[in-house]
Structure formats: C-alpha cells, structure tokens
Amino acid sequence: MSDKTATHQAREDARNNDIMIYVNGQIVPRAQATVSVFDSGFMLGDGVWEGLRLYNGTWAFLDEHMDRLFEAAKAIDLDIGIDRKGIVSALLETQTANNMQDNAHARLMVTRGVKTRPFQHPIFSQSGPTIVIIMEHSLPKLPRPIRLATVPHIRGLPMSQDPKLNSHSKLNCVLACIAAEKAGADEALMLDHHGFVNTTNACNFFIVRKGAVWTSTGDYCMNGITRAKVIDLCQSNGITVFERNFSLVDTYSADEAFLTGTFGAQTPVGEIDGRQIGNGELGPVTKRIRELYKSLIKQVCA
Ligand SMILES: Cc1ncc(COP(=O)(O)O)c(C=O)c1O
C-alpha cells in the first residue's frame, strides 16, 4: 500500500524528540526513559493503560479516565500504589515538565512492575508497579477517510481476556491490524463471536442508516469514553441512536460510518472490505456529531 494511514496518525512534530517522560516518580528526557527487561509489562503485557487528551490546558474527561483506569487495575488485581489524586498529580507534573497546553496526548501506563525472575506468576512482581506517562504534541492528521477490512480475529468473550480491559497486551488487536493492513486497509473491523459487527482494533465503530446512528451493544468492546460521549450527544440533540447487534449486510449499505476514540475524536470511514460507504467521504451526520463533540470539548475544557 502506498498511502498508508492510521487512526492514530499525528502531524510530524520535531518537539516530540525532546519530550520529558514520567517514570516512577522521576521525570526524565526521552532518551533516558527506560524500564527494566524484567518489567511485567515488557515480559507479559501485564498492565493497563489510558490514552488521554489535553485541550486548552484541561485534560478532557479526566474523571472518566481515572474511573476506567482504577476499575481495570482492580479487575486485574494490580495495586497502583498511589491513589487517583497521586496519578492526576503525576499527569500534571508531566504536563508542566513538557510545557504543553493544547493538542497533546498522553499514554499513561501502569504495569505489575519489575519481576525478580523471568516467569509469569504475579508472585515474582514484588517491587510495586511501574508507572510511565508519555506525553506528545499531537495534532491528528488524516489525509482521507479511513479504509477498514474485516478480519478473522474476533472480540473474545469476557471470560478469556475481557475485551473491555485496556490491557497492555493488545496482541489480538495488533494481529487484527496486521491482517487488515495486509488486506490493503488501514484498520481492522472486528466481529464478535456471533458474527455481529463490534469494533475496530483501536477505536469504537458506528454506522449511520437513514439518519439514525447505530453502534454495537457495547459487549465485547472497550468502554470507549468517546463512544459514551457520542451516544450522550446523540440522545441530547435529537439524533436517534441504537446500541444493537448488526451485521456486515447492514454495515456495507450504511450511509455513513465512523470511528471514535480519544485521539481522533470521530474519524470518517470511506470503505469497508472494498465497498464504498455512502459517497466515501465524511457524511452529514458524522460531521454534525463532530461539531457537537468539538463544542462539548470547548465547554468541558474551557
Ligand atoms: C480497542 C479500543 N477501542 C476503543 C478505544 C477508544 O476508547 P476511548 O474513546 O476511551 O479513547 C480504544 C482506546 O484506547 C481502544 O484501544
């Protein structure tokens, strides 16, 4: 593929070569920001993370991100070691060290920490969690609507690796993304175990049919914060929205399709499995939702 793109593509910004990174209470230059080869996150993907966005000096939906981080840590029985206030002040310290105010993105990661021996059992993770915050200047840059390909990698059932968890290990999603790329697409459209359309490897998925917005039931996908905000915005602005099961038949013939995520807000989808969606461009309902979301961000990040 000559014109590769991705939903997390940002404008090149040379300032990102010199960012300061938070590593376990220290803020260090990018080149010195390292974790141990014995880290549980490196060895096993044993950790959880959040992607957050800074607009106009304010972290958007910070409470929701903190709720989700602490819920996920509890679910995997990981003691973060500091409370919400501590995590928020680490984030603010990182922001201050980088002197960032707007159009910045943070990846806040917490792993089960450094192991005493190179084995899986959590008993070997004895020295407390590893906490890392990477902040970057980040202005999303999307040259065209995204292309999706349906892949064989499905969203699992909650009793295997609950797909609601923002786990460090994203291998299922990474494999899905690779399969999509090999099929000539930018990102993977993933089905649930019944074959209903669920989500993509890195974002939540929506279609628009006859003016109504459809998304999956919410089972088997990440509890996307942007997803929830889009549903709320539809409900409070007279746009019919359904959380329901739907198939590829409904999807290919949709008038519009778009993705949601903290990074890209709402990303239009132009093509799925070689079928053009609508006219292949940003559609009117997606455009309206984008505007509503922008106003919401202006309001909450005033
Ligand atoms: C698989 C997946 N789906 C959806 C999302 C979007 O979630 P949010 O809107 O909270 O950024 C993410 C973001 O991390 C993700 O990894």
The ligand as an SDF file (V2000), in Angstrom:
LIG
                    3D

 16 16  0  0  0  0  0  0  0  0999 V2000
   -9.7030   -1.2680   21.3340 C   0  0  0  0  0  0  0  0  0  0  0  0
  -10.0800    0.1510   21.6250 C   0  0  0  0  0  0  0  0  0  0  0  0
  -11.3260    0.5550   21.3530 N   0  0  0  0  0  0  0  0  0  0  0  0
  -11.7220    1.8280   21.5840 C   0  0  0  0  0  0  0  0  0  0  0  0
  -10.8490    2.7580   22.1180 C   0  0  0  0  0  0  0  0  0  0  0  0
  -11.3300    4.1660   22.3040 C   0  0  0  0  0  0  0  0  0  0  0  0
  -11.5930    4.4820   23.6400 O   0  0  0  0  0  0  0  0  0  0  0  0
  -11.6320    5.9930   24.1190 P   0  0  0  0  0  0  0  0  0  0  0  0
  -12.7500    6.6530   23.4030 O   0  0  0  0  0  0  0  0  0  0  0  0
  -11.8700    5.9140   25.5810 O   0  0  0  0  0  0  0  0  0  0  0  0
  -10.3110    6.5870   23.7640 O   0  0  0  0  0  0  0  0  0  0  0  0
   -9.5480    2.3700   22.4410 C   0  0  0  0  0  0  0  0  0  0  0  0
   -8.6330    3.3330   23.0760 C   0  0  0  0  0  0  0  0  0  0  0  0
   -7.7150    3.0150   23.7970 O   0  0  0  0  0  0  0  0  0  0  0  0
   -9.1470    1.0350   22.1960 C   0  0  0  0  0  0  0  0  0  0  0  0
   -7.9040    0.6110   22.4870 O   0  0  0  0  0  0  0  0  0  0  0  0
  1  2  1  0
  2  3  1  0
  2 15  2  0
  3  4  2  0
  4  5  1  0
  5  6  1  0
  5 12  2  0
  6  7  1  0
  7  8  1  0
  8  9  2  0
  8 10  1  0
  8 11  1  0
 12 13  1  0
 12 15  1  0
 13 14  2  0
 15 16  1  0
M  END
$$$$
